[in-house]
Amino acid sequence: MPKVALPCAVFLLATALWGPAAAAQLRTGADAYGDFTQDTPGVRRQITLTDLPAPTKGVPNMSSIVPQPAGVLPKVPAGFTVELFAQLKRPRAIRVAPNGDIFAAQTGGGQVSVLRVADGASKPTQTELFADHLNGPFGIAFYPAGPDPHYVYIANEDSVVRYPYKSGDMKASGPAETIVPKLPAGGGHVTRDIAFSPDGTKLYISVGSSSNVDAERGDAKEFRAAETERGLGASLGDEAWRADVLVTSPDGKAGLKSFANGIRNCAGLTVQPGTGDLWCATNERDMLGDNLPPDYATRVKEGAFYGWPWYYIGNHEDPRRKGERPDLADKVTVPDVLIQPHSAPLQIAFYTGSQFPAEYRDSPFVTLHGSWNRANRTGYKVVRAIVKDGKPTGEYEDFLTGLVTSSGSVWGRPVGVATAHDGSLLVSEDGNSTIWRVTYTGVGK
């Protein structure tokens, strides 16, 4: 059961003294699962290994996308303001260049666009097409780190390319150079995200599985020649290089190696400021019931195995793969932050600005695209994982909600999240093709 709510006067005093999250309620146990009707900014949840129910049968429940209701805005915590920033055809992952330009991947259109906005402005002043004729672009990264990157890297479904770049470019100044020529493609989970190690020597690439729980896929056999590089992954079957985070050098010449595996779909990839830890926002498997298994956000350890397809969230065996790999049961790494099942995490970004209150700084924000495999909808919001002294506590907090109508129809499906140059938070969603801007103007700064 949730903790008892603070009396109104105490709540107002706590908010005035310490900011909007001070009076957060924590939902634990079975109460941490819930659905969209229990979402509200400031509510915290913590799901643990002991909270996992037994597998049941999944329930397909696709969402119906409707226009944004008149006069309705996303809900954000007290002291924050949310406003429509831009409309762009199906924006997905977003990343902010050092000079403040906002790069947005339009995966379905094979394009990456750039939006220019002055610090503090509520709308972009210019939008340009940076590159097109791409194959399902999603991840975007700038290299090298610092105020003057020389390249923009873009992850296609089947490759990683880079374009020459100088600060302020809104159109690619030269042709794409292919860095990783052939990533496994086809099947499901087409998003590929990318990030660089803090020292600039490694390029990380996330590649989701092609299926729900099927480890066998014939068109991936060509990648088996490199399985000797995979450690534990050498025994993971024909679907080599999928359900992986891969690593190579920034020029791609080091060749691909597996950094970590058994991650069904690390849709979002980022590096934590300060610690240098690599994080994934991960879609876990479907059709095991409304409350199983949790999705997750986690630090990714080199050489770690996260269970897919045989196990989920530790050594919980998937009944559809029962008895196949008992040798792996004690080798599964448990993720850091367990999220309501079927929420579909897509992108993760640490808040690196100074506009928000101190408690938000260096917090990872995760976009939840929303459920299709759950009788009662969940997701369709942005949450903040709670980090203390650089380490996740396992709790996470609703931050931006209200994108589902009382009837269960959906008008917003968050995908991208990024800290803008002025310290505001940008959130893209591909249901109604919008980008939202969240600023802080209240107490507790």
Secondary structure, DSSP 8 states (H G I E B T S, - for coil): -------HHHHHHHHHHH-TTTT--EEEGGGGT--GGG--TT-EEEB-GGG-------------B----TT---B--TTEEEEEEEE-SS---EEE-TTS-EEEEEGGGTEEEEEE--TT-SS-SEEEEEE-S-SS---EEEESSSS--SEEEEE-SS-EEEEE--TT-SS-SS--EEEE-----SSS-----EEE-TTS--EEEEE--SSSS----GGGGGGGGGGGGSGGGGGS-S-TTSSEEEEE-TTSTT--EEEEE--TTEEEEEE-TTT--EEEEE----SS-TT-S-EEEEE--TT-B--TTTEETTTEE-GGGTTS-GGGGGGB---SEEE-TT--EEEEEE---SSS-GGGTT-EEEEE---SS-SS----EEEEEEEETTEEEEEEEEEEB--B-TTS-BS--EEEEEE-TTS-EEEEETTTTEEEEEEE-SS--
